[in-house]
Amino acid sequence: MATALQKRSYTAPSGPGKWEPTPPSYAKASTAHIGKPAQCKGSIDNTQPPAPPPYSEILTGFYKMVNEVYVVDRNLSAEQKTLRCSGGM
């Protein structure tokens, strides 16, 4: 069963600077406007992410987790340093 896209036919414009079939299959163009930016209605004002939380050394869960990694990394044994540098850890 053919889809709606397959039922539509599209003839690409021809001429200098226009799309041309390329090897190996030399397939015909199938869809117009691919690669053009989508048209969106509305505003982008409400699409920005919130600001990151301010840096703090107050003992939050995230700070504790990151600090643990930092402390462990600063106190590696010789074997652990070898593993870290070889990508084996």
Residue frames as a rotation matrix with the C-alpha (Angstrom) as fourth column:
MET 1
0.582 0.813 0.000 0.00
0.813 -0.582 0.000 0.00
0.000 0.000 -1.000 0.00
ALA 2
-0.266 -0.706 0.656 1.52
0.690 -0.615 -0.382 3.33
0.673 0.351 0.651 -1.05
THR 3
-0.241 0.113 -0.964 1.85
0.828 -0.495 -0.265 6.15
-0.507 -0.862 0.026 1.46
ALA 4
0.794 0.570 -0.210 0.61
0.420 -0.765 -0.488 9.68
-0.439 0.299 -0.847 0.77
LEU 5
0.247 -0.793 -0.557 4.19
-0.471 -0.601 0.646 10.78
-0.847 0.103 -0.521 0.15
GLN 6
-0.646 -0.498 0.579 4.72
0.188 0.631 0.753 7.99
-0.740 0.595 -0.314 -2.37
LYS 7
0.159 0.801 0.577 1.51
0.876 0.155 -0.457 8.88
-0.456 0.578 -0.677 -4.20
ARG 8
0.799 0.092 -0.594 2.59
-0.059 -0.971 -0.230 12.48
-0.599 0.219 -0.770 -4.76
SER 9
0.392 -0.730 0.560 4.96
0.917 0.264 -0.299 13.15
0.070 0.630 0.773 -7.59
TYR 10
0.673 -0.286 -0.682 7.55
0.043 -0.906 0.422 15.88
-0.738 -0.313 -0.597 -7.50
THR 11
0.600 -0.524 0.604 9.55
0.738 0.073 -0.670 17.26
0.308 0.848 0.431 -10.36
ALA 12
0.192 -0.631 -0.751 12.68
0.669 -0.476 0.571 19.04
-0.718 -0.612 0.331 -9.25
PRO 13
0.904 0.048 -0.424 13.54
-0.223 -0.794 -0.566 22.30
-0.364 0.606 -0.707 -10.99
SER 14
0.464 -0.776 0.428 16.46
0.847 0.530 0.042 22.02
-0.260 0.343 0.903 -13.36
GLY 15
0.794 -0.279 0.541 19.24
0.112 -0.806 -0.581 24.35
0.598 0.522 -0.609 -14.34
PRO 16
-0.221 -0.973 0.063 22.47
0.175 -0.103 -0.979 25.75
0.959 -0.206 0.193 -12.96
GLY 17
-0.768 -0.195 0.610 22.64
-0.513 -0.381 -0.769 25.55
0.382 -0.904 0.193 -9.19
LYS 18
0.284 0.933 0.221 19.67
-0.943 0.230 0.242 23.19
0.175 -0.277 0.945 -8.92
TRP 19
0.094 -0.185 0.978 19.54
-0.565 0.799 0.205 19.63
-0.819 -0.573 -0.029 -7.63
GLU 20
0.087 -0.121 -0.989 20.85
-0.920 0.371 -0.127 16.90
0.382 0.921 -0.079 -9.94
PRO 21
0.978 0.201 0.059 20.66
-0.209 0.923 0.323 13.12
0.010 -0.328 0.945 -9.58
THR 22
0.121 -0.990 0.078 24.00
-0.992 -0.124 -0.038 11.67
0.047 -0.073 -0.996 -8.44
PRO 23
-0.062 -0.223 -0.973 25.66
-0.322 0.927 -0.192 8.26
0.945 0.301 -0.129 -8.63
PRO 24
-0.907 -0.382 0.177 25.35
-0.178 0.728 0.662 5.45
-0.381 0.569 -0.729 -7.92
SER 25
-0.433 0.795 0.426 21.57
0.681 0.598 -0.423 5.23
-0.591 0.107 -0.799 -8.36
TYR 26
-0.983 0.063 0.175 20.80
0.065 -0.766 0.639 8.55
0.174 0.640 0.749 -10.05
ALA 27
-0.394 0.882 -0.260 17.52
0.905 0.323 -0.276 8.59
-0.160 -0.344 -0.925 -8.12
LYS 28
-0.168 0.460 0.872 14.94
0.443 -0.755 0.483 11.21
0.880 0.468 -0.077 -8.92
ALA 29
-0.901 -0.020 0.433 14.10
-0.323 -0.634 -0.703 13.93
0.288 -0.773 0.565 -6.40
SER 30
-0.539 0.720 -0.438 11.24
0.652 0.685 0.323 12.78
0.533 -0.111 -0.839 -4.19
THR 31
0.345 0.657 -0.671 10.34
0.934 -0.309 0.177 15.67
-0.091 -0.688 -0.720 -1.91
ALA 32
0.218 -0.202 0.955 10.36
0.357 -0.894 -0.270 19.44
0.909 0.399 -0.123 -2.18
HIS 33
0.483 0.006 0.875 11.83
-0.489 -0.827 0.276 21.77
0.726 -0.562 -0.397 0.44
ILE 34
0.813 -0.329 -0.480 13.95
0.564 0.651 0.509 19.22
0.145 -0.684 0.715 2.29
GLY 35
-0.198 -0.971 -0.131 16.70
0.966 -0.170 -0.195 21.09
0.167 -0.165 0.972 4.08
LYS 36
-0.319 0.153 0.935 14.81
0.041 -0.984 0.175 24.37
0.947 0.094 0.307 4.34
PRO 37
-0.994 -0.065 0.086 14.12
-0.079 -0.103 -0.992 25.64
0.074 -0.993 0.097 7.85
ALA 38
-0.381 0.907 -0.177 10.73
0.886 0.413 0.209 24.72
0.263 -0.077 -0.962 9.25
GLN 39
-0.501 0.326 0.802 8.27
-0.157 -0.945 0.286 27.56
0.851 0.018 0.525 9.58
CYS 40
-0.515 0.287 -0.808 7.17
0.828 0.410 -0.382 27.94
0.222 -0.865 -0.449 13.19
LYS 41
0.161 0.630 0.760 4.45
0.138 -0.777 0.615 30.12
0.977 0.006 -0.212 14.54
GLY 42
0.871 0.235 -0.431 4.67
0.450 -0.030 0.892 31.83
0.197 -0.971 -0.132 17.90
SER 43
0.640 -0.632 0.437 7.58
-0.648 -0.749 -0.136 33.11
0.414 -0.197 -0.889 19.91
ILE 44
0.177 -0.663 -0.727 10.82
0.309 0.739 -0.599 31.61
0.935 -0.119 0.335 21.13
ASP 45
-0.109 -0.229 0.967 10.64
-0.679 -0.694 -0.241 33.67
0.726 -0.683 -0.080 24.32
ASN 46
0.461 0.381 0.801 9.30
-0.873 0.356 0.333 30.73
-0.158 -0.853 0.497 26.31
THR 47
0.929 -0.104 -0.354 11.65
-0.048 0.917 -0.396 28.10
0.366 0.385 0.848 24.86
GLN 48
0.034 -0.977 0.211 14.88
-0.535 -0.196 -0.822 29.08
0.844 -0.085 -0.529 26.60
PRO 49
0.145 -0.031 -0.989 16.12
0.618 0.783 0.066 26.74
0.773 -0.621 0.133 29.35
PRO 50
0.983 0.181 0.020 16.27
0.092 -0.584 0.806 28.07
0.158 -0.791 -0.591 32.88
ALA 51
0.318 -0.911 0.264 19.57
-0.753 -0.412 -0.514 29.45
0.576 -0.036 -0.816 34.16
PRO 52
0.001 -0.370 -0.929 21.84
0.305 0.885 -0.352 26.87
0.952 -0.283 0.114 35.80
PRO 53
0.874 0.284 -0.394 21.87
0.445 -0.140 0.885 26.80
0.196 -0.948 -0.249 39.58
PRO 54
0.640 -0.680 0.358 24.48
-0.632 -0.731 -0.257 29.10
0.436 -0.061 -0.898 41.10
TYR 55
-0.053 -0.761 -0.647 27.77
0.105 0.640 -0.761 27.54
0.993 -0.108 0.046 42.18
SER 56
0.533 0.228 0.815 27.76
-0.758 -0.298 0.580 26.64
0.375 -0.927 0.013 45.83
GLU 57
-0.531 -0.711 -0.461 29.94
-0.301 0.667 -0.682 24.68
0.792 -0.223 -0.568 48.22
ILE 58
-0.124 0.605 0.787 26.99
-0.971 0.090 -0.222 24.14
-0.205 -0.791 0.576 50.52
LEU 59
-0.860 -0.371 0.350 26.76
-0.343 0.929 0.142 20.39
-0.378 0.002 -0.926 50.99
THR 60
0.247 0.903 -0.352 24.09
-0.916 0.099 -0.389 19.62
-0.316 0.418 0.852 48.42
GLY 61
0.603 0.041 0.797 23.75
0.019 0.998 -0.065 16.10
-0.798 0.055 0.601 47.03
PHE 62
0.941 -0.253 0.226 25.25
0.242 0.030 -0.970 17.16
0.238 0.967 0.090 43.70
TYR 63
0.483 -0.803 0.349 28.21
-0.766 -0.580 -0.276 18.91
0.424 -0.134 -0.896 45.35
LYS 64
0.305 -0.346 0.887 28.90
-0.678 0.575 0.458 15.87
-0.669 -0.741 -0.059 47.53
MET 65
0.798 0.058 0.600 28.85
0.288 0.838 -0.463 13.56
-0.530 0.542 0.652 44.50
VAL 66
0.831 -0.505 0.232 31.20
0.057 -0.338 -0.939 15.73
0.553 0.794 -0.252 42.41
ASN 67
0.397 -0.703 0.591 33.52
-0.899 -0.428 0.095 16.37
0.186 -0.569 -0.801 45.36
GLU 68
0.565 -0.162 0.809 33.80
-0.293 0.877 0.381 12.63
-0.771 -0.452 0.448 46.01
VAL 69
0.863 -0.252 0.439 34.98
0.506 0.449 -0.737 12.06
-0.011 0.858 0.514 42.43
TYR 70
0.661 -0.628 0.410 37.44
-0.338 -0.738 -0.585 14.95
0.670 0.248 -0.700 42.74
VAL 71
0.407 -0.499 0.766 38.89
-0.883 -0.001 0.468 13.70
-0.233 -0.867 -0.441 46.04
VAL 72
0.682 -0.133 0.719 39.25
0.107 0.991 0.081 10.12
-0.723 0.022 0.690 44.78
ASP 73
0.871 -0.333 0.360 40.91
0.383 0.002 -0.924 11.34
0.307 0.943 0.129 41.57
ARG 74
0.534 -0.677 0.507 43.45
-0.620 -0.721 -0.309 13.38
0.574 -0.149 -0.805 43.57
ASN 75
0.065 -0.477 0.876 44.41
-0.927 0.296 0.230 10.36
-0.369 -0.827 -0.423 45.73
LEU 76
0.862 0.274 -0.426 44.83
-0.456 0.787 -0.415 7.52
0.221 0.552 0.804 43.24
SER 77
0.462 -0.727 0.507 47.31
-0.042 0.553 0.832 4.71
-0.886 -0.406 0.225 43.84
ALA 78
-0.488 -0.732 -0.476 50.00
-0.585 -0.130 0.800 4.03
-0.648 0.669 -0.365 41.22
GLU 79
-0.804 0.238 0.545 47.93
0.452 0.840 0.301 1.13
-0.386 0.489 -0.783 39.85
GLN 80
0.246 0.963 -0.110 44.80
0.687 -0.253 -0.681 3.28
-0.684 0.092 -0.724 39.60
LYS 81
0.212 -0.245 -0.946 46.76
-0.440 -0.888 0.131 6.01
-0.872 0.389 -0.296 37.78
THR 82
-0.844 -0.535 0.032 48.01
-0.251 0.448 0.858 3.41
-0.474 0.716 -0.512 35.27
LEU 83
-0.464 0.760 0.456 44.46
0.795 0.584 -0.165 2.15
-0.391 0.286 -0.875 34.70
ARG 84
0.396 0.637 -0.661 43.14
0.305 -0.771 -0.560 5.70
-0.866 0.020 -0.500 34.34
CYS 85
-0.092 -0.539 -0.837 45.73
-0.639 -0.613 0.465 6.59
-0.764 0.578 -0.288 31.71
SER 86
-0.948 -0.289 0.131 45.25
-0.107 0.681 0.725 3.35
-0.299 0.673 -0.677 29.76
GLY 87
-0.414 0.871 -0.265 41.49
-0.842 -0.257 0.474 3.72
0.344 0.420 0.840 29.62
GLY 88
-0.605 0.113 -0.788 41.01
0.090 0.993 0.073 0.49
0.791 -0.027 -0.611 31.54
MET 89
-0.892 0.269 -0.363 38.96
0.381 0.014 -0.925 2.00
-0.244 -0.963 -0.115 34.29
